[in-house]
Structure formats: structure tokens, C-alpha cells
Amino acid sequence: MLSHSLDHGVLVITVHQNPGTGGRATLLTKISDLVHAYRPAPVVVVLDEPAPDGAAIGVALRVHRLCSHLGVLMSVATSSAPARRALEANADTSGTRLVIHARTDTAVSAAFTAAA
């Protein structure tokens, strides 16, 4: 369901499968643990499914709120245009802006540059 790597000092967390409603809390806990462990590294959450569902999008939005609270830069990469629109429409605007990319390499490069 989840993998992670460190790419140029950026924590890249890839969600390979939609967690579904029942797996949302578990996925959020695993990602939160990674964010805390690699803090202050910027985070890129990659939604790898062709069409991420509401559960995956909801987790990404909750992780954004966590990162904003911790002062950690975060972005999301997904090839799904509907998912990018849903993320943009529902992102928390009270903290750090959520940056959304269509490609993972672009997201990692932008996060690396922003953190430098």
C-alpha cells in the first residue's frame, strides 16, 4: 500500500493503492510516523493510482495539515487531473500552501529547490 524513499533530501511517500474507508486511519498513521521521523525534510506524497479515490485524497489533505502544523514543506504528485482538482479545491488555506504536481520528478525537484 505504501513505500518511501529519500530523494535529494526530499521524503517521497508513494501510496500504491487506495486505502478505502477502512484503511484510511492506518495509512494516515504510517505517513505521519514517516513525516515525524524525517522531519524537517520536505515531503512529496505520490498518489500512484490512476484515479485516487476520496480516501487517498482525504489522507493527503490530512497529511498537509500535519506538515503545515510542523512547518514542513509538502506537495502532492498525481497524474489524475480530477484528483489534482479535488486536492486544490479542498486544501487547507490557513497554513502553508499545498503544491500539487502532475509528475513526481517535478514535485521532488520543486521541493528540493524550495527547501534549499
C-alpha positions as CSV (number, residue, x, y, z in Angstrom):
1,M,0.0,0.0,0.0
2,L,2.9,2.4,0.8
3,S,6.6,2.9,0.1
4,H,9.0,5.7,0.9
5,S,12.4,6.9,-0.2
6,L,14.7,9.8,0.3
7,D,15.5,11.6,-3.0
8,H,17.9,14.6,-2.8
9,G,16.8,15.2,0.9
10,V,13.1,15.0,0.0
11,L,11.0,12.4,1.6
12,V,9.0,10.7,-1.2
13,I,6.0,8.7,0.1
14,T,4.2,6.7,-2.6
15,V,0.7,5.5,-2.0
16,H,0.4,2.5,-4.3
17,Q,-3.2,1.6,-3.6
18,N,-6.3,3.4,-2.4
19,P,-6.7,2.6,1.3
20,G,-10.5,2.6,1.1
21,T,-12.5,4.0,4.0
22,G,-11.4,1.2,6.3
23,G,-7.6,1.7,5.6
24,R,-7.6,5.5,5.8
25,A,-6.6,5.7,9.5
26,T,-3.8,3.1,9.1
27,L,-2.4,4.9,6.1
28,L,-2.5,8.3,7.8
29,T,-0.7,6.8,10.9
30,K,2.1,5.3,8.7
31,I,2.6,8.5,6.8
32,S,2.5,10.7,9.9
33,D,5.2,8.4,11.5
34,L,7.4,8.9,8.4
35,V,6.9,12.7,8.4
36,H,7.9,12.9,12.1
37,A,10.9,10.5,11.6
38,Y,12.3,12.5,8.6
39,R,11.4,16.0,9.9
40,P,12.4,18.6,8.7
41,A,12.8,17.1,5.3
42,P,10.3,18.3,2.7
43,V,7.6,15.7,1.8
44,V,6.1,14.7,-1.5
45,V,3.1,12.4,-1.3
46,V,2.7,10.5,-4.6
47,L,-0.8,9.1,-5.3
48,D,0.2,6.3,-7.7
49,E,-3.3,5.1,-8.6
50,P,-4.6,6.2,-12.0
51,A,-7.7,7.7,-10.2
52,P,-7.2,8.0,-6.5
53,D,-10.5,7.9,-4.6
54,G,-11.8,10.1,-1.8
55,A,-10.0,8.2,0.9
56,A,-6.5,8.7,-0.6
57,I,-7.2,12.3,-1.3
58,G,-8.5,12.8,2.3
59,V,-5.3,11.3,3.7
60,A,-3.2,13.6,1.6
61,L,-5.1,16.6,2.8
62,R,-4.7,15.5,6.5
63,V,-1.0,15.0,6.0
64,H,-0.9,18.5,4.5
65,R,-2.4,19.9,7.7
66,L,0.1,17.9,9.8
67,C,3.0,19.2,7.7
68,S,1.7,22.7,7.9
69,H,1.5,22.5,11.7
70,L,5.0,21.1,11.9
71,G,6.5,23.7,9.5
72,V,7.4,21.0,6.9
73,L,7.0,21.7,3.2
74,M,4.7,19.3,1.5
75,S,3.4,18.7,-2.0
76,V,1.4,16.0,-3.8
77,A,2.0,14.4,-7.2
78,T,-0.7,12.6,-9.1
79,S,-1.3,12.0,-12.8
80,S,-5.1,12.2,-12.2
81,A,-6.4,15.6,-13.2
82,P,-9.7,15.1,-11.2
83,A,-7.6,14.2,-8.1
84,R,-5.5,17.3,-8.6
85,R,-8.7,19.5,-8.8
86,A,-10.1,17.8,-5.7
87,L,-6.9,18.4,-3.8
88,E,-6.8,22.0,-4.8
89,A,-10.5,22.6,-4.0
90,N,-10.2,21.1,-0.5
91,A,-6.7,22.1,0.6
92,D,-6.4,24.0,3.9
93,T,-5.5,27.6,3.1
94,S,-4.8,28.7,6.7
95,G,-1.2,27.3,6.7
96,T,1.5,26.5,4.2
97,R,0.1,26.3,0.7
98,L,-0.3,22.8,-0.8
99,V,1.5,22.5,-4.0
100,I,0.1,19.9,-6.5
101,H,2.1,18.4,-9.4
102,A,1.2,16.1,-12.2
103,R,4.7,14.4,-12.2
104,T,6.7,13.1,-9.3
105,D,10.1,14.2,-10.7
106,T,8.8,17.8,-10.9
107,A,7.4,17.6,-7.4
108,V,10.7,16.4,-6.0
109,S,12.7,19.0,-7.9
110,A,10.5,21.8,-6.7
111,A,10.6,20.6,-3.1
112,F,14.4,20.3,-3.2
113,T,14.7,23.9,-4.6
114,A,12.2,25.3,-2.1
115,A,14.0,23.7,0.8
116,A,17.4,25.0,-0.3
